């Protein structure tokens, strides 16, 4: 990969651009927290050729949501499960909206 290719990838939410130290700093948390959510399988960082963890912006958003829940008193395992379920719900809603759009039916309205 050339330097030009690398700069183009910085806009990619899935590009593992952040080291563990930088990710922890950006989230205002510890590297131990990142290891813990990795052990809980909430996120799986990619590894550099030297074996160092690398995080994408998408993974940092997931980690930030888990941190919000943990800071609010939710145990880390429960926080990770909540984040996974929220992500699954969002994806299901996106698929459902796409299906409705292609099928030509109107989206349901929220109950008052």
C-alpha positions in Angstrom: 0.0 0.0 0.0 1.4 3.4 -0.9 1.2 6.5 1.1 -1.5 7.8 -1.2 -3.6 4.7 -0.6 -3.2 5.1 3.1 -4.5 8.7 3.1 -7.5 7.6 1.1 -8.3 4.9 3.7 -8.5 7.4 6.6 -12.1 8.3 5.6 -13.0 4.6 5.8 -14.8 3.8 9.0 -13.4 0.2 9.0 -9.8 1.1 8.4 -7.8 0.2 11.6 -6.0 3.5 11.9 -5.7 3.9 15.7 -3.3 2.2 18.1 -4.6 1.0 21.4 -2.9 3.9 23.3 -4.4 6.5 20.9 -7.8 4.8 21.0 -7.9 4.8 24.8 -6.8 8.5 24.8 -9.6 9.4 22.4 -12.2 7.6 24.4 -10.9 8.9 27.8 -10.5 5.4 29.1 -7.8 2.9 29.8 -6.2 0.3 27.6 -7.5 -2.2 30.1 -11.0 -1.2 29.2 -10.3 -1.8 25.5 -8.8 -5.2 26.4 -11.9 -6.1 28.5 -14.4 -5.3 25.7 -12.2 -7.3 23.4 -12.2 -10.2 25.7 -16.0 -9.9 25.9 -15.9 -10.0 22.1 -17.7 -6.7 21.6 -14.9 -5.6 19.2 -12.0 -7.5 17.7 -9.2 -5.2 16.8 -7.0 -6.0 13.9 -3.4 -6.6 14.5 -0.5 -4.9 12.9 2.4 -6.9 11.5 4.1 -6.5 14.9 1.0 -7.8 16.7 -0.2 -4.5 18.1 -4.0 -3.9 18.3 -5.4 -1.4 15.8 -8.9 0.1 16.0 -11.2 1.6 13.4 -13.5 4.6 13.9 -16.5 2.2 13.8 -14.9 0.2 16.7 -14.2 3.3 18.6 -17.9 4.4 18.3 -18.9 0.9 19.6 -16.4 1.2 22.5 -17.6 4.7 23.3 -21.2 3.4 23.7 -20.0 0.6 25.9 -18.1 3.1 28.0 -21.2 5.3 28.4 -23.1 2.3 29.8 -20.3 1.2 32.1 -19.9 4.8 33.4 -23.7 4.7 34.1 -23.2 1.6 36.3 -23.9 -1.2 33.9 -21.5 -4.2 34.3 -19.2 -4.5 31.4 -20.6 -7.9 30.2 -24.1 -6.5 30.2 -23.0 -3.3 28.5 -21.3 -5.3 25.7 -24.5 -7.3 25.2 -26.6 -4.2 25.1 -24.4 -2.6 22.5 -24.5 -5.8 20.3 -28.3 -5.8 20.6 -28.5 -2.1 19.7 -26.3 -2.7 16.7 -28.4 -5.6 15.6 -31.6 -3.6 16.0 -30.2 -0.7 13.9 -29.2 -3.1 11.2 -32.6 -4.8 11.1 -34.3 -1.4 10.9 -32.1 -0.4 8.1 -32.9 -3.6 6.2 -36.6 -3.2 6.9 -36.5 0.4 5.6 -34.7 -0.7 2.5 -37.2 -3.5 1.9 -40.1 -1.1 2.3 -38.4 1.4 -0.1 -37.9 -1.2 -2.8 -41.4 -2.7 -2.2 -43.0 0.8 -2.5 -44.9 0.6 0.8 -45.0 3.5 3.2 -43.0 3.4 6.4 -45.1 2.8 9.5 -45.9 5.8 11.6 -45.1 5.9 15.3 -48.0 5.3 17.7 -48.9 8.4 19.7 
